[in-house]
């Protein structure tokens, strides 16, 4: 009798367990499908290799550049809302990005060939100084200190390779005594990329050139396969080229493509669950235009995204071990170009917000790279900005609202002081920003 009861109970339990398994699998699938594609941040999984690119999306790609992939456009001014606010609330955190006739972010001082010294900067979004106003960039703070023009040729998501190519294209039109190459450690990933989607899932419009090392260890330029912006509508036709020349296709994209059972991909990483929860709460806030009491969903979501970036930081740490030679070769090309054009080359490494937690535990992703660059290139001046800004309160270095990933105006002012001191030996109080 007891045996029959157990069999009957098991007969009832098995369908229930099967139903629970199906529900878990469906929820995991839908969560990966919805939140793996990202809300405001970077998608967490690579759901499909060739997402559709339609003409509406393509029309928004105003910075397309056939040589560089993309590039800030001369004479353009944009305003960016960086605030975390609900629909209908007053927008209080808007920054302005203004480009001059050279395609450089505007400077408080005009260009003057009689200025001494003249300075230009090239690099990524930390060079561009994203998330702060035009007058809050480190270039403008430095321009005030030195009473000179400081050009800002930074561009979002640039690697050292694109920054170098832009320098070569721009320098004769806007020559300077000093060129400061300013990048984050994520450049090690960017110089191995030709299609950003393979490392930054969903960034489907960003196709770029890259350098590779030939059998003799010499740099060889691999040009972008996209000659016209409309070519992006049929990007899949370039699949073999993209897979061959983008290192991340095999080493990052494919390992992050979810497959059945989806619950392993979703529940196997607790941060995926947290991300889904906070993203859902944030969407509810926006839908009903009300905040959830006691929960700052934007801050929770941002903190979760930072934690989710730790595997990427570890990946880049490994890339510096494996592809250090390519990075140093690009710096060498920068130094050679400086010798040809007779300017002083400066290499400044800054710290991306997503690396702070990882580097506190493991040390700098790039290790002793700057020391080795100093030994290899006598003409090069290196500045480890992250080391000089070192503090227990790393959050204080970055903008606290919006993306929260870039340096604050106060930190940019400190960077200007650091550059002034290291390059020109000036130690003085910072001037007050102009009205």
C-alpha positions in Angstrom: 0.0 0.0 0.0 2.8 2.4 1.0 4.6 1.5 -2.2 1.6 2.3 -4.3 1.2 5.6 -2.5 4.8 6.5 -3.3 4.4 5.6 -6.9 1.2 7.7 -7.1 3.0 10.6 -5.4 5.9 10.3 -7.8 3.5 10.2 -10.7 2.1 13.5 -9.6 5.5 15.0 -8.8 7.2 14.2 -12.0 4.8 16.3 -14.2 5.1 19.1 -11.6 8.9 19.0 -11.7 8.8 18.9 -15.5 6.4 22.0 -15.5 8.8 23.8 -13.2 11.7 23.0 -15.4 9.9 24.3 -18.5 8.9 27.5 -16.7 12.5 28.0 -15.5 13.7 27.4 -19.0 11.2 29.8 -20.6 11.9 32.5 -18.0 15.6 32.1 -18.5 15.2 32.3 -22.3 12.9 35.3 -22.2 15.2 37.1 -19.7 18.3 36.5 -21.8 16.4 37.5 -24.9 15.1 40.7 -23.3 17.8 41.8 -20.9 20.7 40.2 -22.7 20.0 42.7 -25.4 20.6 45.5 -22.9 18.4 48.3 -21.5 20.6 51.4 -21.3 23.9 49.6 -21.1 25.9 47.1 -23.0 24.1 43.8 -23.9 25.3 40.9 -21.7 25.0 38.1 -24.3 25.5 37.7 -28.0 22.1 36.6 -29.1 22.7 36.7 -32.9 25.6 37.3 -35.1 24.0 39.5 -37.6 21.1 41.6 -36.1 19.1 43.5 -38.6 20.3 47.0 -39.6 17.6 49.0 -41.1 17.7 52.4 -42.8 16.2 54.2 -39.8 19.1 53.0 -37.6 21.6 53.8 -40.3 20.2 57.3 -40.7 21.3 58.0 -37.1 24.9 57.1 -37.8 26.0 60.7 -38.6 29.6 60.2 -37.7 30.4 57.5 -40.3 33.9 57.7 -41.8 35.0 55.3 -44.5 38.7 55.5 -43.4 38.3 55.5 -39.6 34.9 53.8 -39.2 33.5 56.9 -37.5 34.7 60.3 -36.5 33.3 63.4 -34.9 32.1 65.8 -37.5 33.5 69.4 -37.9 31.2 72.2 -36.9 28.6 70.0 -35.1 27.1 70.7 -31.7 25.2 68.1 -29.8 23.5 68.1 -26.4 23.4 64.9 -24.4 21.0 64.2 -21.5 23.1 62.4 -18.9 20.6 62.6 -16.0 18.7 59.8 -14.4 15.1 61.1 -14.4 11.7 59.9 -15.1 9.6 60.9 -18.1 8.1 64.3 -17.4 10.6 65.3 -14.8 12.8 68.4 -15.4 16.0 67.6 -17.2 18.9 69.1 -15.2 21.9 67.2 -16.5 22.5 68.1 -20.1 26.1 68.4 -21.4 27.1 70.1 -24.7 29.6 68.7 -27.1 30.8 71.3 -29.6 33.2 70.6 -32.5 35.2 73.3 -34.3 36.0 73.6 -38.0 38.8 71.1 -37.6 36.7 68.4 -36.0 38.3 69.1 -32.6 36.2 69.7 -29.5 36.1 73.5 -28.9 38.8 75.1 -26.8 38.6 78.3 -24.7 41.6 79.7 -26.5 41.9 80.2 -30.3 44.7 78.6 -32.3 47.7 80.8 -32.6 50.9 79.7 -34.3 52.8 82.0 -32.0 51.6 80.2 -28.9 54.3 78.3 -27.0 53.7 75.5 -26.6 51.0 74.2 -28.9 49.3 71.0 -27.9 46.9 68.4 -29.4 45.4 65.3 -27.9 44.1 62.2 -29.6 42.4 59.1 -28.1 39.1 57.6 -27.0 36.1 59.0 -25.1 38.3 59.7 -22.0 40.3 62.0 -24.2 37.1 63.5 -25.6 35.9 63.9 -22.0 32.5 62.5 -22.5 29.7 63.3 -19.9 31.1 66.8 -19.1 30.5 70.2 -20.8 32.9 71.7 -23.3 34.5 74.0 -20.7 35.0 71.0 -18.3 37.4 68.9 -20.4 41.0 68.5 -19.2 42.1 70.1 -22.5 40.3 73.3 -21.5 41.7 73.3 -18.0 45.2 72.9 -19.5 44.6 75.6 -22.0 43.7 78.0 -19.2 46.8 77.1 -17.3 49.2 77.5 -20.2 47.3 80.3 -22.1 47.4 78.3 -25.3 45.1 76.3 -27.5 44.8 72.6 -26.7 43.1 70.6 -29.5 40.9 67.7 -28.5 40.7 65.0 -31.2 39.3 62.3 -28.9 36.5 60.0 -30.2 34.2 57.6 -28.4 35.2 54.0 -28.5 38.4 54.6 -30.4 41.3 52.3 -30.0 45.0 53.3 -30.2 44.9 52.2 -33.8 42.1 54.6 -34.8 43.6 57.4 -32.8 46.9 56.9 -34.6 45.3 56.9 -38.0 43.4 60.1 -37.2 46.6 61.7 -36.0 48.3 60.9 -39.3 45.3 62.3 -41.3 44.9 65.4 -39.2 48.4 66.5 -38.1 49.5 68.4 -41.2 46.3 70.5 -41.0 46.7 71.2 -37.3 50.4 70.7 -36.3 51.4 71.1 -32.7 54.6 70.9 -30.6 53.2 68.2 -28.3 50.8 65.4 -29.1 49.3 63.6 -26.1 47.9 60.1 -27.0 45.3 59.4 -24.3 43.6 56.0 -24.1 42.2 53.5 -21.6 43.4 49.9 -21.1 40.4 48.7 -23.1 42.4 49.8 -26.2 44.0 46.3 -26.1 40.6 44.9 -27.0 39.9 47.6 -29.5 43.1 47.1 -31.5 42.1 43.5 -32.1 38.7 44.4 -33.4 37.2 45.2 -36.8 33.5 44.9 -35.9 32.6 46.1 -32.4 29.6 43.8 -32.2 31.9 40.8 -31.6 33.1 42.3 -28.3 30.4 44.9 -27.6 27.2 43.0 -28.5 24.7 45.2 -30.3 27.2 47.8 -31.5 26.5 46.7 -35.1 27.4 50.0 -36.9 31.0 50.2 -35.8 33.2 48.6 -38.4 36.8 49.8 -38.3 40.3 49.3 -39.6 43.0 47.6 -37.6 46.7 46.8 -37.7 48.1 43.3 -37.7 51.7 42.1 -37.4 53.1 40.3 -40.4 55.6 37.4 -40.2 58.4 39.9 -39.7 56.7 41.7 -36.8 56.0 44.7 -38.9 52.6 46.6 -38.8 50.3 45.9 -41.7 47.1 48.0 -42.0 43.8 46.0 -42.6 41.4 48.6 -44.0 37.7 48.6 -43.2 35.6 46.6 -45.7 32.9 49.2 -45.5 33.4 51.9 -48.1 29.9 53.5 -48.0 27.6 53.7 -45.1 24.9 51.9 -47.0 27.2 48.8 -47.2 26.3 48.2 -43.5 22.8 47.2 -44.6 24.4 44.0 -46.0 27.1 43.5 -43.5 26.6 39.7 -43.5 28.2 39.6 -47.0 31.5 40.5 -45.2 31.1 37.7 -42.7 34.3 35.8 -43.7 36.4 39.0 -43.5 35.0 40.0 -40.2 35.5 36.6 -38.6 39.0 36.3 -40.0 40.3 39.6 -38.8 38.4 40.2 -35.6 40.1 38.3 -32.7 37.0 38.5 -30.5 34.8 36.4 -32.8 36.4 33.2 -31.6 37.5 34.3 -28.1 34.6 36.5 -26.8 31.6 36.4 -29.1 31.1 32.7 -29.6 31.6 31.8 -25.9 28.9 34.4 -25.0 26.3 33.0 -27.4 23.5 31.4 -25.3 22.2 27.9 -26.1 19.9 25.4 -24.6 19.5 24.8 -21.7 19.2 28.6 -21.3 18.9 28.3 -17.5 22.6 27.5 -17.3 23.5 30.7 -19.0 21.0 32.8 -17.0 21.0 31.3 -13.5 24.7 30.3 -13.7 25.7 34.0 -13.3 23.9 35.7 -10.3 24.6 39.1 -11.8 22.4 38.2 -14.8 19.5 37.7 -12.4 20.2 40.9 -10.6 20.4 42.8 -13.9 17.1 41.4 -15.0 15.4 42.4 -11.7 16.7 46.0 -11.6 16.1 46.5 -15.3 12.5 45.3 -14.9 12.0 47.7 -12.0 13.5 50.6 -14.0 11.2 49.9 -16.9 8.2 49.8 -14.5 9.3 53.2 -13.1 9.4 54.7 -16.6 6.1 53.2 -17.7 4.2 54.5 -14.7 6.3 57.6 -14.2 6.9 56.8 -10.5 9.9 55.9 -8.5 10.0 52.8 -6.4 10.4 53.9 -2.8 13.7 53.1 -1.2 15.3 51.7 -4.3 17.5 53.7 -6.7 17.1 51.4 -9.6 19.5 53.3 -11.9 22.3 53.1 -9.3 21.6 49.4 -8.6 21.6 48.7 -12.3 24.8 50.7 -12.9 26.5 48.8 -10.0 25.4 45.5 -11.4 26.8 46.5 -14.8 30.2 47.3 -13.2 30.3 43.9 -11.6 29.3 42.2 -14.8 32.3 43.9 -16.5 34.8 42.1 -14.3 35.1 39.1 -16.7 35.8 41.6 -19.5 38.5 43.3 -17.4 40.0 39.8 -16.8 39.8 39.1 -20.5 41.7 42.4 -21.3 44.2 41.5 -18.7 44.9 38.3 -20.6 45.0 40.2 -23.9 47.9 42.4 -22.6 49.8 39.2 -21.8 49.1 37.7 -25.3 49.1 40.8 -27.6 51.5 43.2 -25.9 53.7 43.1 -29.0 51.0 44.6 -31.2 50.2 47.4 -28.6 53.9 48.3 -28.3 54.3 48.3 -32.1 51.5 50.8 -32.4 53.2 53.0 -29.8 56.4 52.7 -31.8 54.5 53.9 -34.9 53.3 56.9 -32.9 56.9 57.7 -31.9 58.2 57.2 -35.5 55.5 59.6 -36.7 56.6 62.1 -34.0 60.2 61.9 -35.2 59.1 62.5 -38.8 56.9 65.5 -37.9 59.2 66.8 -35.1 56.8 66.9 -32.2 57.1 65.6 -28.7 55.1 62.4 -28.3 53.3 61.8 -25.0 51.5 58.6 -24.0 48.9 58.9 -21.2 47.1 55.9 -19.8 43.8 56.7 -18.0 41.5 54.3 -16.1 38.1 53.3 -17.3 35.5 53.1 -14.5 34.7 49.5 -15.3 38.3 48.5 -14.4 38.5 50.0 -11.0 37.0 47.1 -9.0 39.1 44.5 -10.9 42.3 46.5 -10.6 41.9 47.0 -6.9 42.1 43.3 -6.5 44.5 42.3 -9.3 46.6 45.4 -10.1 46.7 47.3 -13.3 45.4 45.4 -16.4 48.4 46.7 -18.4 50.9 45.6 -15.8 54.3 47.3 -16.2 53.7 48.3 -19.8 54.5 52.0 -19.3 57.8 51.2 -17.7 58.7 49.0 -20.7 57.6 51.8 -23.1 59.9 54.2 -21.3 62.8 51.8 -21.8 62.1 51.1 -25.4 61.4 54.6 -26.7 63.7 57.4 -25.5 61.7 60.1 -27.2 58.4 59.1 -25.6 57.1 60.6 -22.4 54.6 58.3 -20.5 52.2 59.3 -17.8 50.2 56.8 -15.8 47.3 59.0 -15.0 45.4 56.2 -13.1 48.4 55.8 -10.8 48.6 59.5 -10.1 44.9 59.7 -9.4 44.9 56.7 -7.1 42.5 57.0 -4.2 40.5 54.8 -1.9 37.3 56.5 -3.1 37.6 55.7 -6.8 33.9 56.6 -7.3 34.7 60.2 -6.5 36.8 60.4 -9.7 33.8 59.8 -12.0 30.6 61.6 -13.0 28.0 60.4 -10.5 24.9 60.6 -12.7 24.0 59.2 -16.1 26.5 56.6 -17.4 28.8 57.4 -14.6 31.7 56.0 -16.5 33.9 59.0 -17.3 35.9 61.4 -15.3 34.3 64.3 -13.5 35.1 68.0 -14.1 37.1 68.0 -10.9 39.2 65.0 -12.1 39.7 66.5 -15.5 41.1 69.6 -13.7 43.5 67.4 -11.8 44.6 65.7 -15.1 45.4 69.1 -16.5 47.5 69.9 -13.5 49.3 66.6 -13.9 50.1 67.2 -17.5 51.3 70.7 -16.8 53.6 69.4 -14.1 54.9 66.4 -16.0 55.4 68.1 -19.3 56.4 71.6 -18.3 57.4 71.4 -14.7 54.7 73.8 -13.5 53.4 73.4 -9.9 50.8 76.0 -9.1 47.3 76.5 -8.0 44.7 75.8 -10.7 43.0 78.9 -12.1 39.3 79.3 -11.6 37.2 78.3 -14.6 36.2 81.1 -16.9 32.7 82.5 -16.4 
